[in-house]
Amino acid sequence: MKVLIPSALHSYTGGSKAEADGDTLAAALTDLDRRYPGIRFRMIDEQNRIRRHIRFFVGGAQVVDLAHPLSPNAELIIVQALSGG
């Protein structure tokens, strides 16, 4: 599946687009981490929870469950909030 990567994570992927395999969001993130070591930890914490500043969208809808099923032709969009002052 196609994965759109937020700019804050381009240092892992080298760009805004990547490919991943997996039948769930968790599996797709594990595959992304296999291809781009360390990227999963920037999105998922030690307790296997989605980090507060990360959002996942599939088919235009937000996905909040790592067990959410994905189809091979889905497009996963990863959004990372920016903060600062």
For each residue, the residues with C-beta under 8 A, 3 or more apart:
1: 19 20 21 22 28 70 71 72 73 74 75 76
2: 17 18 19 75 76
3: 17 18 19 20 28 32 75 76 77 78
4: 16 17 75 76 77 78
5: 9 10 12 13 15 16 17 18 78
6: 9 10 78 79 80
7: 10 16
8: 42 80 82
9: 5 6 12 13 39 42 43 78 80
10: 5 6 7 13 14 15 16
11:
12: 5 9 36 37 38 39 42
13: 5 9 10 16 17 18 36 39
14: 10
15: 5 10 18
16: 4 5 7 10 13
17: 2 3 4 5 13
18: 2 3 5 13 15 32 35 36
19: 1 2 3 35
20: 1 3 28 29 31 32 35 76
21: 1 27 28 31 72
22: 1 25 26 27 28 29 30 31 70
23: 27 69 70
24: 27 28 66 67 68 69 70
25: 22 28 29 56 58 63 65 66 67 68 70 76
26: 22 29 30 66 67
27: 21 22 23 24 30 31 70
28: 1 3 20 21 22 24 25 31 32 70 76
29: 20 22 25 26 32 33 40 43 44 66
30: 22 26 27 33 34 40
31: 20 21 22 27 28 34 35
32: 3 18 20 28 29 35 36 39 40
33: 29 30 36 37 38 39 40 41
34: 30 31 37
35: 18 19 20 31 32
36: 12 13 18 32 33 39
37: 12 33 34
38: 12 33 41 42
39: 9 12 13 32 33 36 42 43
40: 29 30 32 33 43 44
41: 33 38 44 45
42: 8 9 12 38 39 51 54
43: 9 29 39 40 50 51 54 78
44: 29 40 41 48 49 50 51 66
45: 41 48 49 50 51
46:
47:
48: 44 45 66
49: 44 45
50: 43 44 45 54 55 56 64 66
51: 42 43 44 45 54
52:
53: 80 81 83
54: 42 43 50 51 78 79 80 81
55: 50 62 78 79 80 81
56: 25 50 62 63 64 76 77 78 79
57: 60 61 62 63 76 77 79
58: 25 61 63 68 70 74 75 76 77
59: 74 75
60: 57
61: 57 58
62: 55 56 57
63: 25 56 57 58 68
64: 50 56 68
65: 25 68
66: 24 25 26 29 44 48 50
67: 24 25 26
68: 24 25 58 63 64 65
69: 23 24
70: 1 22 23 24 25 27 28 58 74 76
71: 1 74
72: 1 21
73: 1
74: 1 58 59 70 71
75: 1 2 3 4 58 59
76: 1 2 3 4 20 25 28 56 57 58 70
77: 3 4 56 57 58
78: 3 4 5 6 9 43 54 55 56
79: 6 54 55 56 57
80: 6 8 9 53 54 55
81: 53 54 55
82: 8
83: 53
84:
85:
